């Protein structure tokens, strides 16, 4: 393998310190999700969207760090995040469609 090819494949990896902070952040978000579930906020109309946002945040963190997407080539990032954004937009649109329909029935 030539130096040029090696340079194309070489990329930085997270350090143990970064992994530690990612794990702490994921733990805090999970704790927040559990706390939200056991509070009166559970009866709020914002309960499900809040948990979905927190869950999506954890998903993004796991993909970026533990699956090393943050350190992959930009093409691979685009091939992953493009369809993901389309899927998330579709789910959000359906969620708002059914929320509005539910309120219209009441």
ChimeraX attribute file (.defattr): number of C-alpha atoms within 10 A of each C-alpha:
attribute: neighborCount
match mode: 1-to-1
recipient: residues
	/A:1	6
	/A:2	6
	/A:3	8
	/A:4	9
	/A:5	9
	/A:6	10
	/A:7	10
	/A:8	9
	/A:9	11
	/A:10	11
	/A:11	11
	/A:12	10
	/A:13	11
	/A:14	15
	/A:15	8
	/A:16	9
	/A:17	9
	/A:18	12
	/A:19	13
	/A:20	12
	/A:21	11
	/A:22	18
	/A:23	14
	/A:24	12
	/A:25	14
	/A:26	19
	/A:27	13
	/A:28	12
	/A:29	17
	/A:30	16
	/A:31	12
	/A:32	13
	/A:33	17
	/A:34	12
	/A:35	12
	/A:36	15
	/A:37	15
	/A:38	9
	/A:39	9
	/A:40	9
	/A:41	13
	/A:42	13
	/A:43	10
	/A:44	9
	/A:45	10
	/A:46	11
	/A:47	15
	/A:48	14
	/A:49	13
	/A:50	15
	/A:51	18
	/A:52	14
	/A:53	11
	/A:54	17
	/A:55	16
	/A:56	13
	/A:57	14
	/A:58	18
	/A:59	12
	/A:60	15
	/A:61	18
	/A:62	16
	/A:63	14
	/A:64	15
	/A:65	16
	/A:66	13
	/A:67	12
	/A:68	14
	/A:69	18
	/A:70	17
	/A:71	16
	/A:72	15
	/A:73	12
	/A:74	11
	/A:75	9
	/A:76	13
	/A:77	15
	/A:78	11
	/A:79	10
	/A:80	13
	/A:81	14
	/A:82	11
	/A:83	11
	/A:84	12
	/A:85	11
	/A:86	11
	/A:87	12
	/A:88	12
	/A:89	12
	/A:90	11
	/A:91	12
	/A:92	14
	/A:93	12
	/A:94	12
	/A:95	14
	/A:96	12
	/A:97	11
	/A:98	12
	/A:99	12
	/A:100	11
	/A:101	11
	/A:102	10
	/A:103	8
	/A:104	8
	/A:105	6
	/A:106	5
